[in-house]
Amino acid sequence: MAVHGPKIMKNKTSKEMALLADYLRRVRSDLGLSMHEVARRTSLTASYISKIENGATFQTISAHALVEFSKCYGIPPSIILEQGGFTPQKEDDLPGLASFLRLKYKAPHQAVQEMEIAWEITKKKYQIQ
């Protein structure tokens, strides 16, 4: 009779964590930051950042890590959660300009910032609320 060791199952990550991993990796890259630089600016380790961006280790993200990424990247936590698919959009709920540009065009962070500045100027010029 053969003795078999325990079956090892690979962690199954959620679709949301895969989306979140891709989004965080793109933002970091767009900002021109290395994982070590993000680690230096936050309380997260480069190893942890790598595991989050890999998308294959964790099934969720902690509130602490979410806030750390948010502060470092200058992106509200709600947008990060939205990009990861953790917060569903209502049919009539349109994304903000930054979210739209990142989702639709995969626009780099700098381009999004420039468009937001242009939008603020346009709103003032035409008195748009």
Residue pairs with C-beta under 8 A, 6 or more apart in sequence:
11 56
11 57
11 58
11 59
12 59
13 55
13 56
13 57
13 58
13 59
14 59
14 60
15 85
16 84
16 85
16 86
17 55
17 58
17 59
17 60
17 61
17 84
18 55
19 83
19 84
19 85
20 52
20 55
20 61
20 80
20 83
20 84
20 85
20 86
21 52
21 53
21 54
21 55
22 55
23 80
23 83
23 84
23 102
24 52
24 53
24 69
24 73
24 80
25 53
26 102
26 106
27 73
27 75
27 109
28 35
28 38
28 49
28 53
28 73
30 108
30 109
30 110
31 73
31 109
33 41
33 72
35 46
35 49
35 50
35 53
36 46
38 44
38 46
38 49
38 69
38 72
39 45
39 46
39 48
39 49
41 72
42 68
42 69
42 71
42 72
43 64
43 68
44 65
44 68
44 69
48 65
51 57
51 58
52 58
52 61
52 65
61 84
66 77
66 80
66 81
67 77
69 75
69 80
70 76
70 77
70 80
73 109
75 98
78 87
79 96
79 98
79 99
81 87
82 89
82 95
82 99
83 99
83 102
83 103
89 95
94 100
95 103
97 112
97 115
97 116
97 119
98 112
98 115
98 116
101 107
101 111
101 112
101 115
102 112
107 115
122 128
123 129
